[in-house]
Amino acid sequence: MANHLYAIHDPSRDWPGIIRDAGMTGWAVISEGIGDDPTNRSGEDYTWLAGYGVTPIVRLNYSHHGEGTIPLPNRYNAFAERCANFVTASAGCRHWIIGNEPNIRAERYADVPITPASFAECFNKCRLQIKHRSVQHNVMPAAVAPYNDETGWCLDYWHDMLSAIVMTDGGADGLAVHTYSRGPDPASIVSEDKMQGEYSDYYNGFRAYRDFLALVPAVMRALPTYITETDQLEPWADANSGWVEEAYAEINEWNGRQGHQKIYCLALYRWLKHDQWYIDGKNGVINDFRDALRRGYTIPELPTVPMPPYPNPEPPEPRPPTTTPEPEPTRDIDPRLIARGVHFDFVHPPAGTGYWRITDALWLDEAEADAVGPDHHILGTIKRANQEVAGVLMVVNWPNGSARVISKGDQAYATYNYDWPMSASLNEFSIKVDDGAPSDAAHGIGMGKGGNPGIHTSTWIEYEWTISEGVTAPVPPFPPRPEPAGELEHPLPGSVITQHWGENAANYARFGMWGHNGVDLGNRPLRTPVRSIAAGIVAYSDFDAAYGHYVRVDHPALGCYSMYCHLDEPGALEGIRLEAGATVGLLGTSGNSSGVHLHLEIRLHNQDGTYREDCPMPKGRVDPQTWCILHGLKL
């Protein structure tokens, strides 16, 4: 995440270089019009910004074309799902704003006023859907336009909107604020001028941000605040007036005061020539921004506020006393990578969860890259129990595309078992394991400024399958041949098998697979309820390009989990308990699917309590069809 206050509105490759070249970090405020089609699962890739040390804050609007920042209330559910789809499909962003200035007429749909209560309802639905996909995302309500009374006085609107959010959902993950001066004079930044008439208690200029923060409900006072738009109300003149430098000095001074809600960015509106307030090409303003960068204003340390799981699952069943958890394994991160702009998203799944952990990350200079083999590559090893493993799926993203990479056997290469050629790239690549389990990710990998095509360097990333910190007693070994445990529930009654376990080996070889790794059940109508085969806990409810919408249910009593893929929409929520036969989702054809069907997978415990992901099953393991037949479930 950025460590400095500096920010500009719009995704451009011009201004982030100004921040990077000054040795600073910063923020990009990006506005997206995404519509409200819940079947639209497209997103954007923002990982390229990491190479500049810039963190994106993305605003999700229903429309950019005068059709409303949010839709009418009867489409809130659809818009919420579209927002969650966009977030899930996007890479490189964790900060999201729902809507823009809902208090002004220009942001209404069909001129229907957006009341504070109706916006809060829409926001809560959107945040809930996004948080169901991943609690790691920070979701913020829209900023309110200052000095406006088209839907009631702006500060009353702000207070009522935040209060409604608190009462119905519990809050947000941050706050967005807009503030403007009444002209280009730097003195207007610190002006104490107040409004006229009935609003004479409130600031009439840049310091309106203080009025907004004074009305934040008490339970939101610890939330970080982001000023995502600021300008002079007039179009920017091509002059270095000192206004920009003074604005950043004002916010830095505010952050230095005790007891005040802290501000983490101040975004100049805007860079691109989409309206009259553009900065691109106005060297006077740009030089003013450079003068502000020389001040090196850092952001306050983010508060560490303990957050409950979202949504709150039922209390776990009591467990017997356990041993003290072992310390979390260390990671060996080359400081040269950090200096080159590489950053990492480290996951912290619940105790006992298996995940892919980056254990070693290294920048290879020309000599080191030549010694390893390929250059201009991302390469490394994928390991389980300190052994290299084949068939693990990874995803590499860059601004204009993505690719799947599959690890090879430990004999495939001399020292590594996966690699991807970056060519003469900028610092725009990211990589993570993409097999359905949580995974650390690395962003901002590349060859540096200009691509440096003549300098043959590489980046080494090593992943190790790890059980999350807090693992206590190991799971008892799963018996080599499970005894029949009574009839299980059929996940899709009336269906027929359309593809068996292990079939079509030649087709799946191109994905690095031994054959079909589940059972396909079809011949049932779209959106038929899919049922859990046994009682269990929803471990994952997510979306994947291959599996589409999928749900994984852990069955501790049976020593296995079941996974239901290609669902029509997001299924049962993570953390909830399901009884045998409970609906996990609706039959669909999402993801890499050729038609309406259910892809069912069942994985059994290894002796150490982990799950067997690769295939074929070793001796003592059984495929889903055999296992289900043993348990009376006829497929």
N, C-alpha and C positions, 0 to 999 in steps of 0.2 A: 504494500500500500504506500501511497505517496507520503512523504515526510514534510512537505512544505505547503504553504497556503496557495500557491500560484495555480491559476486555472483559466481556461478560455472555453467558451461555448463553441462547439462544432468539431467533428472529426476531420482533421486535415493533417497532412504530413509536413506542412510548413511550420506551423507554430510550435508543435512539440519539440522540433529540433532546436528552437530558441531556448527552451527550458533545459534540454539535455546539454547543449553547448555551454550553458552557464553553470553546469555542475549541480543543478537543482533537480528536484522531482516536482510533480504537479498533478493536475486533474484535468480531465476532458469531460465536459457536459455534452451529452449527445441526445438528441430528440428523435424518437422513432414513431412513425405512424403505422400501427400494426393491424388495425381493423378488429373485428370481433368474431371471426370465423373459428369456431373451436376445433375444426378439422385441419386448420392451417398450423403446421408444426415447424415452420421455418424460423430461423433465427439469424444472428449475425456473429461474426468473429471479431472480437476486440483485442485479441492477444497481441496484435502488432504494436499496440500502444506501450506494452511493457518494455520494448526495446528502447523507448525514449524516457523511461522512468515515469510514465504518465498512467494514472489510474482512472478508468472510466466511471462516470456516473450516468446511467442511461435512463431517460424519461420515456415512459411508455404511454402513448396517446392513442385514442381510438382513431383520430384523423388529424391531418395537418391542413385540411382543405376547407375549413369553415363548416365542418360537419360535426363538430363537438370534440372536446378533449376526452370525454367519456361518452358512451352511448346512452340511450334512454334506459330507464330502470328495468324494463322487461328484457334487456340484453345484458344486464350486469353479469349474470352467471356465465354467459357465453364469452364476454370480454375477459372475465377472470380466468377462464380456461385458456383463452388465447394468450393472455399475459404469461401464464405458467408455461405454456408450450414454447413461447418465445424465449423465456429465461432458460428453460431446459435445453433448448437447441442452440443457445449462444455460448460462446467461450470467452474467457478473459474478463468477465465482469461479475462483481458481487454487490454492487450498489444500484438500486433501482428506485425510480420515482414513478408513482402512478398519477398521470394527468398533469395539467398545467393551468394555473390561475383560473380555477373553476368559478370564481366570483365575478368574472367579467363576461359581458354579453358575447364577445367575439369567440369565446370558447364553448358556447352552448350548442346543443344539437337542436335544430329547428326552432331556435329561440326559446326553448323550454328552460327556465331557470334551474340551475343546479344548487339546491339548498345545501347548507352544511350537513344536515342529516343524510340527504341522499348521496352526497359525495362520500361521507363516512361509510355508508352501506356498501358502495361500490369498492372503496379502498379495502375494507375489511375482507370482502370476498376475494379480491385479487391477492392480498397478502396471504390469506389462508391457503389458497391454491398453490401459490409459489412456495410457501413454507412446507406444504405437504410433500413437494418434490424434494426440497433440500432446505434444512434449517440454516445453512451457511449463508444464504442470501440475505442482504439487508434491504428492507422494503420501506419506503418513505412516502408519506402523503404529499400531494401537490403543494407547491408554493402558492401563496395568495398574492394577488396584485396589490401593491400599495396604493394609497390615495384614491381608492375606488369605492363607490357606493351603489353600483348597479344591482347588487344582490344584498343590500344592506351594507353598512359601514365595514370596510375591509377587516379591521381589527376585531370587530364583533364576529364576523364570519370566521376568522381564524380561530378565535377562542371556542366558538360553538362547534366548529368542525373537529378540532382536536378533542374536545370534551366528549363528543359523540363517538369518536374512535375509541377513546379510553373506556367508555361505558359499555360498549358492545363487543370489544375484542381484547382489550388490555393494553393497547398501545401500538407503537411503531418502532422501527429500528434506527431512526434518525429523523431529522427535520430539514426541509428545504425552505429557503427564504429568498425573496427578491427584494432588492433595495436600489434606489437610484438617487442621483443628485439632481438639483434644479439647474445645472449648467456646467460648463467646463472649468470654472474657476476652482483651483485646489482648495480654496477656503470653504467651498460649499460642502466638502467632506465633513468638516467639523462644525458646520453651522448649527446653532441652537434654535434657528427659526422654527416656529410652530404653525400649525394649520390655523385657518380663520374660522370664526363662528362656533358651531357646536363641537367641532373637533379640535379646539384650541389647545388641548392638553397633549397633542401628539405632534411629533416631528414632521416638518414639511420638506425633508430632504433625505440625504444618505443615511442619517442616523435613525431612520424609520425601522431599521433592523432591531434597534433596542426596544422599540414599542412591541414588536412581534414577540421578542424573547421574554418580555415582562409578562406576557399573557399566556405563556405555556403552562399547562396544568402541572401541578407539583410532581406527579408520577412520571412526567416526561422531562424533568429538569436535568437528568443525567445523560440524555441522549445527545449525540454529536449533531451539530448544526452545519449545514452546507449552504453558503450563499451561492446559488446556482445561476443568478443573473444580476449583473450590475452594469450601468452605463450612466450617461449624463442627461437622459431623456431626449436630448438633441442628438442628431447624427454625429459621429466622431469626426472632429476636424483633424486634418493631417498636421498635427503640432504636438511637440513635447511640452505640455503645459505643467507637468508635475502632478496632474490629477491622479494618474494610476499609482504613482509612488506614494502619494498621500493616502490613497484608499487602503493600500496594503498596510501602511503604517498604522492607520486607525484600527484595523482589525487585529493587528499584532498587539497594539496597546490594550485593546479590550480583552484579549486572551490572557494578558498578564495580570488582570485584576482577579482578586480572590472572590469566590462565590458566584461567579458569572457562568452562564452556560457557554461552553466553548464552541468556537467556529473553526472548521477544518479546511475550508477553501473559500476563495472569493473569485468567482468566474466572470471574466469580462465578456459582455455580450456585444458582438459575436465576431467570429473570424470571417466566415463565408459571406458572399454577396447575395444572400437570400432576402435581405431587406435593407433599409437605409442605414442600419446601425453597424455595418460591416467595418472590420479593421484591416483586412487583407490589403496590402499595397500602401497603407498609410504609415510611412516610416516614422513620422513623428510620434504617433501613438506606440508603435513597436519599440522605439527607443525609450519611451517612458516606461514601458513594461520591462525592458532590459535594466533600466535604472532600479526598478523595484526588485528585480531578481538579485541584484548585487547585495541587497540587504540580507538575503538568506533567511527569510522568516520561516521558521519551522512551526509545525502544528503541535498542540498539546498532546500529551500521552492519552490515548483512548482509555476511557474508564473500563475497568473490568467488573462488569455487572453479571452475577450468576444468572443464567437463564434456564428455566425449566425446559424439559423436552417439549417440542411443539408438534402436534397438540399433545396434551398430557395423556400418556397412556395409563391404563389401570395400574395400581400399585403392584410391584412384582411379588410373587409368592416368597415367603420367608426361606432363606437358605441356611444351611448349617454353617458353623464357623469355618473360615477358610484360612489358608496361609497368607502371609504378607505378600502382596504382589511384587514381582521383581521390577527393578527400575526399567524405564523405557529405554530401549536400545538407542545408541547414539547414531548420528548421521555424520558422514565425513563430506563436507561441502567445501570445494575449492574456493578460497576467497577471490581468485582471479575471475571466476564465473560471476560472482556478485559485482565485482568491479566492472564487468562488461555488460551489466544490466540484466543478467538472468535472475529471476526470482521464482519462489516455490510456493505452492499451495500444499501444505501438509495436512492430511486428514487425521482426525482424532475420533475414530468410531467407538461405540460403546465397548466396555470391557468384554473380552471374550470373542470379539468379532475378528474374523480374518480379513486382512487388507494388504494391499501392495505398498510397501514402504520403500522410499528412496534411501538407500544406505550409503551410496557413494556417488558423488557428482564431481566431475573433473574436467577442466579445460585442457585439451591437448594442443600444445604448440606444434610448429611445423615438424620438428624432429620427433616429438612424441607421437604425433599422428602418423608419420611415416613408419615408425616402429610398429605401431598397431596394425596398420594396413591401409584402410580407406581414409581419404581426407575429405573435407567439406561434408562430414557425416555426423549424424547423431547415432551413437552405437553404445552397446553395453551388454549386460547380462541380465537374465530373468532367472531367479533361483527359488527353489523350495528346499528347506532343510539343507541349505548350503550346496545343493546340486542344481546345475543348470537344467531348465525344463523347456520342452518344445511345445508349440501349439498355443502359446499364450497370446491373445489378441491385444494389440496396442493401437492407439490412434495418434497421428501427428497432424496438427493443424497449422495453417499459415493464412495470411489475409485473404487469399483467393481460392482456398481449397483445403482439402484434408486427404489423408491416406491411411489405410490400415496396414499395420506391420505385424507379422506373426513370428514369434521366436522359433529358432531352429534347435536341433539337438546339439549337445555339447561337443559333438565331433564336426559340426558344420564349418566352424571357423576356428582359428587358432586360440583367440583369447576372449571372444565375444559371441553371443548367440542371437543378436538382432542388430540391424543397422538400417539407416535411412539417409539417402544422399540429399544434402541441403542445397547443393550447387553454390552459386555465389550470392547467398541470401543475406539480407539484413537481419537484425536481431528480431525475427518475427515468428519463430517456430515455437510450438509447445508440444509436449508429449506426456502421455499417461497410459497406464494399462486400462483397457476398456473391455473387461470380461464380465461386468455386472457387479463385481466386488468394489468396495471403496479403494481409491488409489491416490497416492501423492501425484502431483503434477509439477512439471517444470515449464516455465514460460520465458520468452525473450531470448531464446537460443538463436545463434546465427554467427555470421562472419564479421559483424561490426559495421560501422559507418561506411557507406559506399559499397558494401559487399565484399571488398578485399579479395577479388577472385584469384589474385596471384599468390595469396598467403594461405597455405593449405593447413588449416587447423580443424579440429573436430571437438565434439563434446561427448563425454562418456557419462551415461546415467545407468546406475545399477539398481535393480529392484529386487527385493526379497519378500517372499510371502511371510507375513508376521501376524501373530495373534495380539490384538490390542492390549495395552497395559491393563493390568487388573485381573488377568487370567489366574484362576486359583487352582482348584483341583482339576485334573484332566478329566475329560468326558470318558466314561467307561467305554472300553472297546466294543464296537458293534460286532455281534456274533457273525461268524463266517456265513452262516445260512440262517436268516431270521426265521423263527418259528411263526407259523400262521397266527395272526392276532385277531381273527374275526374279520368279517367283511368290511371293507372300507367303502366310502362314498365314491361313486363314479363322478368324475368332474364334469362330464357332458353326456348325460343319459340320452340314448337314441342315436349317438354318433357312431361312425365307423372309422377304423384306422385307415388313413390315406397315405401314410409313410411310416414304416417301421423303424425301430431302433437299429442303427448300423447300416441302413440302406444307402444306396447311391454314393458309394465311396469315391468314385471318380469325380462326381460333381463337387463334393465337399473338399477334395484334396486341394483345390485352388485357394481355399481359406486356411490351409494348414491343418485340416481336421481329418480324422480317420474315417469318418462317415457321419450319418445323421445322428446327432447326440440326444435325441429325445423321441417322443412318439407324437405324430400328428393325428388329430381327431377332427373329422369334418362331417359334412352332410347335415349340418344344422343351420338354422337361419341366423343372419346377422343380429347381434345383441341378445342372443340367448344367454341366460345366466350361466356362468361358469362356477362350479362349486369346489370347495376345499375337500380334498380326499380324507382329511382327518383333522382333529382339533390341533390348533397350533397358534403361533404368534407371527404376525406379518413382519418380516425382517426388512424387506425392501418393497417399495412401490414406486416405480420409476419409468423412464422412457429411454430406449436405446435404439440406435439406428437399425440394428439387426432384429432385436426382439420386439421393437415397438413398445407399446404400453405393456408392462409385465409386473407380476406380483410374485414374490417369493415368500412362502410360508414355512417356518421352521417347526418341526414336529419332534421335540426333545424326547418324548416317550417312545417314539419309533426309531430314533437314531437317524433321522434323515430330514431333508427338506424337499418341498415340491415347488415347482416354478411354472407359472401359467403365462404364456406369451402371446403376442399379437392381439391383445385386447383392444376393444373399440375406443376406450377412453381410460383415464386414470382409474385404477381399481381401489381395493381396500387400503386404508391408510396405514402407514408404518406404525408399529407399536401396538396395534389393537389385537385382541385375542379373538380367534374364530373357532366356532364349534364345527364339528364334522358336518359337511353339507352346506355350510354358510357360503353365500355368494362372495367370490373374490373379485369379480369383474364381469364384463359383458363381452361375448364372443365378437371378434373383429378380424381385421386384416392389416393392422398397423405395422410399421417397420418393414423389414425385408420379407414380404409375404406375397405369394402369388394368388391368394384367394382367401375367403373366410375360413379360418380353421383355428384350432387350439394347438399350440406346440407345448407339450407337457414334458418337463424334466423332473427326475427324481435323483437326488444324490445322497449316498450313504456315508456314514462316518468312516474316516480312517481310524486306525488304532490310536492315534494321538488326539482324536477329537476333531481334527479338521475335516473338511469335506473334499472328496475326490472330484476335481474339476475336469481333469484330462481323461482321455479314453485311449484304448479300451480299458475296462475295469480290470484290476489285478485279480489274482486268484483269491477267492473268498468274497468277491463282490458280485453283484448281479445287476443286470440292466433293468430299466423301469418295467418292461413288460413282464419279465420273469418274477420280479419282486412283487408286482401287483397280483399276479396269478397266485403266488404263494400266500398272499393275504386275502384272497377271495375276491379281488377286484378284477373283473373280466373286462379287458380292453379289446 
